[in-house]
Amino acid sequence: MSVDAKIVRRIAHLARIAVADDEVEHLQGELNAILAFVEQLSEVDVAGVEPMTSVTPMAMKKRPDAVTDGGDADAVLRNAPAREGNYFAVPKVVE
């Protein structure tokens, strides 16, 4: 894929970035270099490679998925700026 000046201006518009006319050619070259590198990555054979969460082998820390009642409601709501019964009171945002 090749990026032309029109696409550079469109990307800049979508990203809400002001790009001067003299910068378009430079950005065009930069974007084309990035896309060429990404195309090189598609040539790598990754068949049989397991997905990783880290570069070092490790097991994910997991907690039991158990429903609790939150403990003591008075302790939970002690620092609340406003409350109604056992609930946080928040100002109305949408009318």
Secondary structure as the mmCIF struct_conf table of DSSP 4:
data_model
#
loop_
_struct_conf.conf_type_id
_struct_conf.id
_struct_conf.beg_label_comp_id
_struct_conf.beg_label_asym_id
_struct_conf.beg_label_seq_id
_struct_conf.end_label_comp_id
_struct_conf.end_label_asym_id
_struct_conf.end_label_seq_id
HELX_RH_AL_P HELX_RH_AL_P1 ALA A 5 LEU A 14
TURN_TY1_P TURN_TY1_P1 ALA A 15 ARG A 16
HELX_RH_AL_P HELX_RH_AL_P2 ASP A 21 LEU A 41
TURN_TY1_P TURN_TY1_P2 SER A 42 GLU A 43
BEND BEND1 VAL A 44 VAL A 44
TURN_TY1_P TURN_TY1_P3 ALA A 47 GLY A 48
HELX_LH_PP_P HELX_LH_PP_P1 VAL A 49 PRO A 51
BEND BEND2 THR A 53 THR A 56
HELX_LH_PP_P HELX_LH_PP_P2 ALA A 59 LYS A 61
BEND BEND3 GLY A 71 GLY A 71
HELX_RH_AL_P HELX_RH_AL_P3 ALA A 73 VAL A 76
TURN_TY1_P TURN_TY1_P4 LEU A 77 ASN A 79
BEND BEND4 PRO A 81 ALA A 82
STRN STRN1 ARG A 83 GLU A 84
TURN_TY1_P TURN_TY1_P5 GLY A 85 ASN A 86
STRN STRN2 TYR A 87 PHE A 88
#
